[in-house]
Amino acid sequence: MPTEFQNKIYETLRKVPKGKVTTYKELANALKTKAYQSIGTAMKVNPYAPIVPCHRVVKNNGSVGFFKGKKEGKAITEKINMLKKEGIVIKEKKIINFKEKLHKF
């Protein structure tokens, strides 16, 4: 069962449209918190995926980052494929035109 804070994260994340990504930091700023690790944990344990699109959360430098608590392997391949299906172009695990694709709240 998600915590109240996790539910706020999920509610905010649902605002990120297909074809866009956001960052852990952008989510934190939207929630007026510096609890970046808690946001990462919420992504890892997201029970509402893909309705709550945790695959759209990436690192500040435009790299795809983690997915399902993993930084390599099948999980990352799955995240990259999900983003590509939404029109995100990725090369060497980095989002091309990251600033254009970044959703800010």
N, CA, C and O atoms as a printed pandas DataFrame, in Angstrom:
     atom_number atom_name residue_name chain_id  residue_number  x_coord  y_coord  z_coord
0              1         N          MET        A               1    0.851   -1.184    0.000
1              2        CA          MET        A               1    0.000    0.000    0.000
2              3         C          MET        A               1    0.894    1.244    0.000
3              4         O          MET        A               1    1.721    1.411    0.896
4              5         N          PRO        A               2    0.732    2.110   -0.993
5              6        CA          PRO        A               2    1.559    3.322   -1.060
6              7         C          PRO        A               2    1.294    4.260    0.116
7              8         O          PRO        A               2    0.191    4.319    0.660
8              9         N          THR        A               3    2.341    4.985    0.484
9             10        CA          THR        A               3    2.209    5.998    1.523
10            11         C          THR        A               3    1.500    7.221    0.943
11            12         O          THR        A               3    1.309    7.326   -0.269
12            13         N          GLU        A               4    1.118    8.129    1.810
13            14        CA          GLU        A               4    0.492    9.377    1.360
14            15         C          GLU        A               4    1.446   10.155    0.452
15            16         O          GLU        A               4    1.030   10.706   -0.567
16            17         N          PHE        A               5    2.723   10.196    0.826
17            18        CA          PHE        A               5    3.717   10.902    0.011
18            19         C          PHE        A               5    3.881   10.228   -1.348
19            20         O          PHE        A               5    3.963   10.915   -2.367
20            21         N          GLN        A               6    3.930    8.909   -1.381
21            22        CA          GLN        A               6    4.038    8.207   -2.655
22            23         C          GLN        A               6    2.832    8.491   -3.540
23            24         O          GLN        A               6    2.978    8.671   -4.749
24            25         N          ASN        A               7    1.659    8.531   -2.955
25            26        CA          ASN        A               7    0.469    8.846   -3.743
26            27         C          ASN        A               7    0.539   10.245   -4.340
27            28         O          ASN        A               7    0.071   10.460   -5.459
28            29         N          LYS        A               8    1.119   11.207   -3.609
29            30        CA          LYS        A               8    1.303   12.558   -4.150
30            31         C          LYS        A               8    2.277   12.528   -5.328
31            32         O          LYS        A               8    2.081   13.222   -6.326
32            33         N          ILE        A               9    3.316   11.724   -5.204
33            34        CA          ILE        A               9    4.280   11.572   -6.299
34            35         C          ILE        A               9    3.566   11.007   -7.526
35            36         O          ILE        A               9    3.707   11.537   -8.628
36            37         N          TYR        A              10    2.809    9.943   -7.337
37            38        CA          TYR        A              10    2.114    9.298   -8.453
38            39         C          TYR        A              10    1.111   10.238   -9.113
39            40         O          TYR        A              10    0.989   10.269  -10.337
40            41         N          GLU        A              11    0.401   10.997   -8.296
41            42        CA          GLU        A              11   -0.575   11.961   -8.823
42            43         C          GLU        A              11    0.124   13.008   -9.695
43            44         O          GLU        A              11   -0.378   13.370  -10.760
44            45         N          THR        A              12    1.262   13.483   -9.246
45            46        CA          THR        A              12    2.035   14.468   -9.997
46            47         C          THR        A              12    2.588   13.846  -11.271
47            48         O          THR        A              12    2.528   14.462  -12.335
48            49         N          LEU        A              13    3.113   12.658  -11.178
49            50        CA          LEU        A              13    3.714   11.988  -12.333
50            51         C          LEU        A              13    2.700   11.716  -13.435
51            52         O          LEU        A              13    3.057   11.722  -14.614
52            53         N          ARG        A              14    1.462   11.482  -13.079
53            54        CA          ARG        A              14    0.425   11.230  -14.098
54            55         C          ARG        A              14    0.237   12.413  -15.042
55            56         O          ARG        A              14   -0.363   12.263  -16.107
56            57         N          LYS        A              15    0.736   13.575  -14.671
57            58        CA          LYS        A              15    0.602   14.772  -15.511
58            59         C          LYS        A              15    1.619   14.806  -16.653
59            60         O          LYS        A              15    1.512   15.651  -17.541
60            61         N          VAL        A              16    2.594   13.913  -16.645
61            62        CA          VAL        A              16    3.610   13.879  -17.696
62            63         C          VAL        A              16    3.014   13.160  -18.907
63            64         O          VAL        A              16    2.699   11.973  -18.826
64            65         N          PRO        A              17    2.858   13.868  -20.027
65            66        CA          PRO        A              17    2.211   13.256  -21.193
66            67         C          PRO        A              17    3.127   12.303  -21.959
67            68         O          PRO        A              17    4.349   12.339  -21.816
68            69         N          LYS        A              18    2.512   11.459  -22.769
69            70        CA          LYS        A              18    3.281   10.590  -23.666
70            71         C          LYS        A              18    4.172   11.466  -24.534
71            72         O          LYS        A              18    3.780   12.558  -24.946
72            73         N          GLY        A              19    5.368   10.975  -24.803
73            74        CA          GLY        A              19    6.302   11.726  -25.632
74            75         C          GLY        A              19    7.141   12.717  -24.856
75            76         O          GLY        A              19    7.954   13.434  -25.440
76            77         N          LYS        A              20    6.955   12.768  -23.551
77            78        CA          LYS        A              20    7.730   13.653  -22.678
78            79         C          LYS        A              20    8.319   12.826  -21.545
79            80         O          LYS        A              20    7.849   11.728  -21.249
80            81         N          VAL        A              21    9.337   13.363  -20.927
81            82        CA          VAL        A              21    9.943   12.753  -19.736
82            83         C          VAL        A              21   10.082   13.829  -18.675
83            84         O          VAL        A              21    9.975   15.021  -18.964
84            85         N          THR        A              22   10.318   13.403  -17.460
85            86        CA          THR        A              22   10.632   14.325  -16.387
86            87         C          THR        A              22   11.773   13.722  -15.582
87            88         O          THR        A              22   12.225   12.612  -15.865
88            89         N          THR        A              23   12.230   14.448  -14.593
89            90        CA          THR        A              23   13.347   13.966  -13.780
90            91         C          THR        A              23   12.908   13.819  -12.326
91            92         O          THR        A              23   11.871   14.334  -11.906
92            93         N          TYR        A              24   13.728   13.106  -11.584
93            94        CA          TYR        A              24   13.481   12.984  -10.148
94            95         C          TYR        A              24   13.474   14.380   -9.520
95            96         O          TYR        A              24   12.661   14.673   -8.643
96            97         N          LYS        A              25   14.383   15.227   -9.976
97            98        CA          LYS        A              25   14.488   16.583   -9.430
98            99         C          LYS        A              25   13.246   17.416   -9.767
99           100         O          LYS        A              25   12.743   18.142   -8.911
100          101         N          GLU        A              26   12.750   17.318  -11.002
101          102        CA          GLU        A              26   11.532   18.048  -11.370
102          103         C          GLU        A              26   10.349   17.606  -10.513
103          104         O          GLU        A              26    9.556   18.435  -10.067
104          105         N          LEU        A              27   10.235   16.303  -10.284
105          106        CA          LEU        A              27    9.166   15.811   -9.403
106          107         C          LEU        A              27    9.332   16.370   -7.998
107          108         O          LEU        A              27    8.367   16.820   -7.380
108          109         N          ALA        A              28   10.556   16.336   -7.505
109          110        CA          ALA        A              28   10.819   16.862   -6.162
110          111         C          ALA        A              28   10.466   18.347   -6.070
111          112         O          ALA        A              28    9.845   18.785   -5.102
112          113         N          ASN        A              29   10.867   19.115   -7.084
113          114        CA          ASN        A              29   10.539   20.545   -7.097
114          115         C          ASN        A              29    9.034   20.769   -7.106
115          116         O          ASN        A              29    8.528   21.643   -6.402
116          117         N          ALA        A              30    8.325   19.987   -7.896
117          118        CA          ALA        A              30    6.864   20.127   -7.969
118          119         C          ALA        A              30    6.213   19.835   -6.619
119          120         O          ALA        A              30    5.181   20.411   -6.275
120          121         N          LEU        A              31    6.826   18.940   -5.871
121          122        CA          LEU        A              31    6.288   18.561   -4.569
122          123         C          LEU        A              31    6.902   19.350   -3.415
123          124         O          LEU        A              31    6.589   19.120   -2.247
124          125         N          LYS        A              32    7.789   20.292   -3.772
125          126        CA          LYS        A              32    8.457   21.139   -2.774
126          127         C          LYS        A              32    9.176   20.297   -1.710
127          128         O          LYS        A              32    9.001   20.488   -0.507
128          129         N          THR        A              33    9.988   19.364   -2.206
129          130        CA          THR        A              33   10.754   18.490   -1.323
130          131         C          THR        A              33   12.141   18.253   -1.909
131          132         O          THR        A              33   12.372   18.492   -3.095
132          133         N          LYS        A              34   13.035   17.796   -1.094
133          134        CA          LYS        A              34   14.364   17.386   -1.549
134          135         C          LYS        A              34   14.546   15.883   -1.322
135          136         O          LYS        A              34   15.670   15.383   -1.294
136          137         N          ALA        A              35   13.451   15.187   -1.165
137          138        CA          ALA        A              35   13.472   13.746   -0.889
138          139         C          ALA        A              35   13.631   12.950   -2.190
139          140         O          ALA        A              35   12.760   12.165   -2.565
140          141         N          TYR        A              36   14.754   13.169   -2.862
141          142        CA          TYR        A              36   14.998   12.530   -4.154
142          143         C          TYR        A              36   15.004   11.008   -4.043
143          144         O          TYR        A              36   14.453   10.318   -4.901
144          145         N          GLN        A              37   15.621   10.490   -2.996
145          146        CA          GLN        A              37   15.672    9.037   -2.829
146          147         C          GLN        A              37   14.276    8.456   -2.613
147          148         O          GLN        A              37   13.978    7.359   -3.085
148          149         N          SER        A              38   13.436    9.179   -1.913
149          150        CA          SER        A              38   12.065    8.707   -1.702
150          151         C          SER        A              38   11.306    8.662   -3.013
151          152         O          SER        A              38   10.470    7.783   -3.225
152          153         N          ILE        A              39   11.593    9.600   -3.885
153          154        CA          ILE        A              39   10.954    9.601   -5.203
154          155         C          ILE        A              39   11.444    8.393   -6.001
155          156         O          ILE        A              39   10.657    7.720   -6.666
156          157         N          GLY        A              40   12.740    8.125   -5.929
157          158        CA          GLY        A              40   13.278    6.941   -6.593
158          159         C          GLY        A              40   12.657    5.661   -6.070
159          160         O          GLY        A              40   12.335    4.758   -6.843
160          161         N          THR        A              41   12.491    5.583   -4.769
161          162        CA          THR        A              41   11.859    4.412   -4.165
162          163         C          THR        A              41   10.417    4.275   -4.634
163          164         O          THR        A              41    9.959    3.168   -4.917
164          165         N          ALA        A              42    9.706    5.382   -4.717
165          166        CA          ALA        A              42    8.314    5.345   -5.191
166          167         C          ALA        A              42    8.234    4.817   -6.618
167          168         O          ALA        A              42    7.300    4.092   -6.963
168          169         N          MET        A              43    9.217    5.180   -7.453
169          170        CA          MET        A              43    9.235    4.675   -8.826
170          171         C          MET        A              43    9.469    3.162   -8.820
171          172         O          MET        A              43    8.850    2.423   -9.586
172          173         N          LYS        A              44   10.360    2.724   -7.956
173          174        CA          LYS        A              44   10.724    1.300   -7.873
174          175         C          LYS        A              44    9.536    0.434   -7.452
175          176         O          LYS        A              44    9.378   -0.685   -7.940
176          177         N          VAL        A              45    8.706    0.948   -6.552
177          178        CA          VAL        A              45    7.595    0.153   -6.005
178          179         C          VAL        A              45    6.233    0.553   -6.563
179          180         O          VAL        A              45    5.203    0.161   -6.014
180          181         N          ASN        A              46    6.213    1.318   -7.633
181          182        CA          ASN        A              46    4.977    1.825   -8.236
182          183         C          ASN        A              46    3.996    0.687   -8.553
183          184         O          ASN        A              46    4.251   -0.106   -9.460
184          185         N          PRO        A              47    2.883    0.597   -7.823
185          186        CA          PRO        A              47    1.919   -0.464   -8.092
186          187         C          PRO        A              47    0.949   -0.125   -9.224
187          188         O          PRO        A              47    0.139   -0.967   -9.612
188          189         N          TYR        A              48    1.021    1.089   -9.754
189          190        CA          TYR        A              48    0.059    1.548  -10.745
190          191         C          TYR        A              48    0.628    1.631  -12.169
191          192         O          TYR        A              48   -0.042    2.130  -13.073
192          193         N          ALA        A              49    1.842    1.151  -12.368
193          194        CA          ALA        A              49    2.466    1.208  -13.690
194          195         C          ALA        A              49    1.659    0.349  -14.667
195          196         O          ALA        A              49    1.163   -0.705  -14.269
196          197         N          PRO        A              50    1.514    0.746  -15.889
197          198        CA          PRO        A              50    2.025    1.955  -16.533
198          199         C          PRO        A              50    1.063    3.147  -16.484
199          200         O          PRO        A              50    1.337    4.183  -17.089
200          201         N          ILE        A              51   -0.065    3.010  -15.767
201          202        CA          ILE        A              51   -0.994    4.144  -15.650
202          203         C          ILE        A              51   -0.273    5.331  -15.015
203          204         O          ILE        A              51   -0.435    6.470  -15.453
204          205         N          VAL        A              52    0.508    5.061  -14.000
205          206        CA          VAL        A              52    1.417    6.060  -13.445
206          207         C          VAL        A              52    2.766    5.758  -14.109
207          208         O          VAL        A              52    3.428    4.782  -13.755
208          209         N          PRO        A              53    3.168    6.593  -15.067
209          210        CA          PRO        A              53    4.270    6.265  -15.981
210          211         C          PRO        A              53    5.675    6.473  -15.419
211          212         O          PRO        A              53    6.374    7.404  -15.818
212          213         N          CYS        A              54    6.084    5.610  -14.499
213          214        CA          CYS        A              54    7.415    5.749  -13.911
214          215         C          CYS        A              54    8.519    5.592  -14.957
215          216         O          CYS        A              54    9.648    6.026  -14.729
216          217         N          HIS        A              55    8.207    4.979  -16.097
217          218        CA          HIS        A              55    9.211    4.859  -17.163
218          219         C          HIS        A              55    9.568    6.220  -17.760
219          220         O          HIS        A              55   10.572    6.336  -18.462
220          221         N          ARG        A              56    8.769    7.240  -17.496
221          222        CA          ARG        A              56    9.041    8.591  -18.011
222          223         C          ARG        A              56    9.924    9.415  -17.078
223          224         O          ARG        A              56   10.182   10.586  -17.358
224          225         N          VAL        A              57   10.385    8.838  -15.993
225          226        CA          VAL        A              57   11.268    9.544  -15.054
226          227         C          VAL        A              57   12.710    9.151  -15.369
227          228         O          VAL        A              57   13.076    7.975  -15.349
228          229         N          VAL        A              58   13.513   10.170  -15.657
229          230        CA          VAL        A              58   14.908    9.951  -16.048
230          231         C          VAL        A              58   15.822   10.831  -15.207
231          232         O          VAL        A              58   15.368   11.636  -14.394
232          233         N          LYS        A              59   17.113   10.659  -15.423
233          234        CA          LYS        A              59   18.091   11.455  -14.682
234          235         C          LYS        A              59   18.204   12.861  -15.258
235          236         O          LYS        A              59   17.823   13.108  -16.402
236          237         N          ASN        A              60   18.733   13.777  -14.451
237          238        CA          ASN        A              60   18.921   15.182  -14.846
238          239         C          ASN        A              60   19.786   15.368  -16.079
239          240         O          ASN        A              60   19.642   16.364  -16.788
240          241         N          ASN        A              61   20.675   14.433  -16.345
241          242        CA          ASN        A              61   21.571   14.560  -17.494
242          243         C          ASN        A              61   20.987   13.955  -18.764
243          244         O          ASN        A              61   21.659   13.921  -19.795
244          245         N          GLY        A              62   19.751   13.478  -18.706
245          246        CA          GLY        A              62   19.095   12.913  -19.872
246          247         C          GLY        A              62   19.303   11.427  -20.057
247          248         O          GLY        A              62   18.788   10.846  -21.012
248          249         N          SER        A              63   20.047   10.801  -19.162
249          250        CA          SER        A              63   20.201    9.348  -19.274
250          251         C          SER        A              63   18.955    8.673  -18.711
251          252         O          SER        A              63   18.265    9.230  -17.856
252          253         N          VAL        A              64   18.678    7.477  -19.197
253          254        CA          VAL        A              64   17.427    6.819  -18.816
254          255         C          VAL        A              64   17.383    6.422  -17.350
255          256         O          VAL        A              64   16.296    6.268  -16.792
256          257         N          GLY        A              65   18.522    6.254  -16.718
257          258        CA          GLY        A              65   18.532    5.958  -15.281
258          259         C          GLY        A              65   18.079    4.551  -14.966
259          260         O          GLY        A              65   18.427    3.604  -15.671
260          261         N          PHE        A              66   17.312    4.416  -13.919
261          262        CA          PHE        A              66   16.891    3.115  -13.409
262          263         C          PHE        A              66   15.474    2.777  -13.870
263          264         O          PHE        A              66   14.722    3.641  -14.320
264          265         N          PHE        A              67   15.136    1.491  -13.745
265          266        CA          PHE        A              67   13.768    1.044  -13.969
266          267         C          PHE        A              67   13.581   -0.238  -13.178
267          268         O          PHE        A              67   14.375   -1.173  -13.282
268          269         N          LYS        A              68   12.523   -0.267  -12.390
269          270        CA          LYS        A              68   12.229   -1.417  -11.534
270          271         C          LYS        A              68   13.403   -1.720  -10.600
271          272         O          LYS        A              68   13.662   -2.874  -10.257
272          273         N          GLY        A              69   14.101   -0.664  -10.200
273          274        CA          GLY        A              69   15.207   -0.815   -9.277
274          275         C          GLY        A              69   16.501   -1.289   -9.910
275          276         O          GLY        A              69   17.474   -1.554   -9.203
276          277         N          LYS        A              70   16.529   -1.398  -11.220
277          278        CA          LYS        A              70   17.715   -1.893  -11.927
278          279         C          LYS        A              70   18.305   -0.790  -12.801
279          280         O          LYS        A              70   17.588    0.089  -13.279
280          281         N          LYS        A              71   19.626   -0.847  -13.003
281          282        CA          LYS        A              71   20.254    0.139  -13.876
282          283         C          LYS        A              71   20.766   -0.481  -15.165
283          284         O          LYS        A              71   21.271    0.224  -16.039
284          285         N          GLU        A              72   20.636   -1.800  -15.288
285          286        CA          GLU        A              72   21.061   -2.499  -16.492
286          287         C          GLU        A              72   20.146   -3.686  -16.739
287          288         O          GLU        A              72   19.312   -4.034  -15.903
288          289         N          GLY        A              73   20.319   -4.300  -17.902
289          290        CA          GLY        A              73   19.609   -5.543  -18.192
290          291         C          GLY        A              73   18.225   -5.364  -18.775
291          292         O          GLY        A              73   17.906   -4.337  -19.373
292          293         N          LYS        A              74   17.403   -6.396  -18.585
293          294        CA          LYS        A              74   16.067   -6.447  -19.176
294          295         C          LYS        A              74   15.190   -5.268  -18.780
295          296         O          LYS        A              74   14.436   -4.747  -19.603
296          297         N          ALA        A              75   15.284   -4.849  -17.535
297          298        CA          ALA        A              75   14.438   -3.749  -17.061
298          299         C          ALA        A              75   14.740   -2.471  -17.841
299          300         O          ALA        A              75   13.814   -1.768  -18.247
300          301         N          ILE        A              76   15.999   -2.162  -18.053
301          302        CA          ILE        A              76   16.366   -0.945  -18.789
302          303         C          ILE        A              76   15.957   -1.065  -20.250
303          304         O          ILE        A              76   15.486   -0.097  -20.849
304          305         N          THR        A              77   16.135   -2.243  -20.820
305          306        CA          THR        A              77   15.690   -2.458  -22.198
306          307         C          THR        A              77   14.185   -2.226  -22.308
307          308         O          THR        A              77   13.713   -1.626  -23.273
308          309         N          GLU        A              78   13.442   -2.700  -21.324
309          310        CA          GLU        A              78   11.987   -2.502  -21.300
310          311         C          GLU        A              78   11.650   -1.009  -21.216
311          312         O          GLU        A              78   10.773   -0.532  -21.936
312          313         N          LYS        A              79   12.334   -0.281  -20.351
313          314        CA          LYS        A              79   12.093    1.160  -20.205
314          315         C          LYS        A              79   12.394    1.888  -21.511
315          316         O          LYS        A              79   11.604    2.718  -21.960
316          317         N          ILE        A              80   13.528    1.577  -22.115
317          318        CA          ILE        A              80   13.907    2.210  -23.378
318          319         C          ILE        A              80   12.866    1.919  -24.454
319          320         O          ILE        A              80   12.485    2.818  -25.204
320          321         N          ASN        A              81   12.405    0.683  -24.537
321          322        CA          ASN        A              81   11.390    0.329  -25.538
322          323         C          ASN        A              81   10.077    1.059  -25.292
323          324         O          ASN        A              81    9.418    1.485  -26.240
324          325         N          MET        A              82    9.695    1.206  -24.036
325          326        CA          MET        A              82    8.465    1.941  -23.713
326          327         C          MET        A              82    8.589    3.400  -24.142
327          328         O          MET        A              82    7.659    3.959  -24.723
328          329         N          LEU        A              83    9.729    4.011  -23.859
329          330        CA          LEU        A              83    9.947    5.413  -24.235
330          331         C          LEU        A              83    9.977    5.568  -25.749
331          332         O          LEU        A              83    9.413    6.521  -26.286
332          333         N          LYS        A              84   10.625    4.647  -26.434
333          334        CA          LYS        A              84   10.691    4.706  -27.901
334          335         C          LYS        A              84    9.297    4.612  -28.517
335          336         O          LYS        A              84    9.004    5.307  -29.490
336          337         N          LYS        A              85    8.435    3.758  -27.959
337          338        CA          LYS        A              85    7.054    3.633  -28.448
338          339         C          LYS        A              85    6.285    4.940  -28.301
339          340         O          LYS        A              85    5.308    5.178  -29.011
340          341         N          GLU        A              86    6.736    5.790  -27.368
341          342        CA          GLU        A              86    6.090    7.082  -27.143
342          343         C          GLU        A              86    6.766    8.201  -27.929
343          344         O          GLU        A              86    6.424    9.373  -27.765
344          345         N          GLY        A              87    7.726    7.842  -28.785
345          346        CA          GLY        A              87    8.362    8.845  -29.636
346          347         C          GLY        A              87    9.645    9.444  -29.090
347          348         O          GLY        A              87   10.174   10.394  -29.668
348          349         N          ILE        A              88   10.148    8.918  -28.008
349          350        CA          ILE        A              88   11.403    9.404  -27.438
350          351         C          ILE        A              88   12.559    8.711  -28.166
351          352         O          ILE        A              88   12.584    7.485  -28.273
352          353         N          VAL        A              89   13.503    9.493  -28.660
353          354        CA          VAL        A              89   14.670    8.932  -29.339
354          355         C          VAL        A              89   15.800    8.806  -28.323
355          356         O          VAL        A              89   16.137    9.757  -27.618
356          357         N          ILE        A              90   16.375    7.610  -28.267
357          358        CA          ILE        A              90   17.422    7.317  -27.286
358          359         C          ILE        A              90   18.636    6.750  -28.007
359          360         O          ILE        A              90   18.521    5.882  -28.872
360          361         N          LYS        A              91   19.788    7.260  -27.632
361          362        CA          LYS        A              91   21.045    6.751  -28.174
362          363         C          LYS        A              91   22.012    6.571  -27.011
363          364         O          LYS        A              91   22.235    7.496  -26.229
364          365         N          GLU        A              92   22.581    5.378  -26.903
365          366        CA          GLU        A              92   23.509    5.059  -25.827
366          367         C          GLU        A              92   22.941    5.408  -24.453
367          368         O          GLU        A              92   23.622    5.986  -23.606
368          369         N          LYS        A              93   21.685    5.044  -24.258
369          370        CA          LYS        A              93   20.957    5.231  -22.995
370          371         C          LYS        A              93   20.758    6.696  -22.611
371          372         O          LYS        A              93   20.534    7.011  -21.442
372          373         N          LYS        A              94   20.840    7.589  -23.600
373          374        CA          LYS        A              94   20.579    9.009  -23.356
374          375         C          LYS        A              94   19.489    9.493  -24.312
375          376         O          LYS        A              94   19.409    9.069  -25.465
376          377         N          ILE        A              95   18.663   10.386  -23.799
377          378        CA          ILE        A              95   17.562   10.928  -24.580
378          379         C          ILE        A              95   18.079   12.034  -25.492
379          380         O          ILE        A              95   18.711   12.992  -25.046
380          381         N          ILE        A              96   17.794   11.876  -26.772
381          382        CA          ILE        A              96   18.168   12.885  -27.757
382          383         C          ILE        A              96   17.163   14.042  -27.628
383          384         O          ILE        A              96   15.970   13.813  -27.428
384          385         N          ASN        A              97   17.647   15.259  -27.742
385          386        CA          ASN        A              97   16.797   16.455  -27.577
386          387         C          ASN        A              97   16.139   16.471  -26.198
387          388         O          ASN        A              97   14.956   16.782  -26.058
388          389         N          PHE        A              98   16.918   16.135  -25.206
389          390        CA          PHE        A              98   16.398   16.021  -23.842
390          391         C          PHE        A              98   15.663   17.272  -23.382
391          392         O          PHE        A              98   14.575   17.165  -22.817
392          393         N          LYS        A              99   16.221   18.444  -23.605
393          394        CA          LYS        A              99   15.588   19.679  -23.136
394          395         C          LYS        A              99   14.219   19.889  -23.785
395          396         O          LYS        A              99   13.306   20.419  -23.152
396          397         N          GLU        A             100   14.076   19.479  -25.033
397          398        CA          GLU        A             100   12.786   19.592  -25.731
398          399         C          GLU        A             100   11.765   18.590  -25.197
399          400         O          GLU        A             100   10.563   18.857  -25.209
400          401         N          LYS        A             101   12.235   17.466  -24.739
401          402        CA          LYS        A             101   11.352   16.386  -24.260
402          403         C          LYS        A             101   11.044   16.499  -22.764
403          404         O          LYS        A             101   10.185   15.784  -22.247
404          405         N          LEU        A             102   11.746   17.395  -22.078
405          406        CA          LEU        A             102   11.585   17.518  -20.626
406          407         C          LEU        A             102   10.274   18.205  -20.255
407          408         O          LEU        A             102    9.993   19.318  -20.698
408          409         N          HIS        A             103    9.488   17.530  -19.444
409          410        CA          HIS        A             103    8.250   18.105  -18.921
410          411         C          HIS        A             103    8.549   18.732  -17.569
411          412         O          HIS        A             103    9.050   18.075  -16.657
412          413         N          LYS        A             104    8.233   20.016  -17.459
413          414        CA          LYS        A             104    8.372   20.727  -16.183
414          415         C          LYS        A             104    6.981   21.014  -15.657
415          416         O          LYS        A             104    6.052   21.273  -16.421
416          417         N          PHE        A             105    6.852   20.965  -14.355
417          418        CA          PHE        A             105    5.543   21.169  -13.728
418          419         C          PHE        A             105    5.307   22.631  -13.402
419          420         O          PHE        A             105    4.255   22.983  -12.870
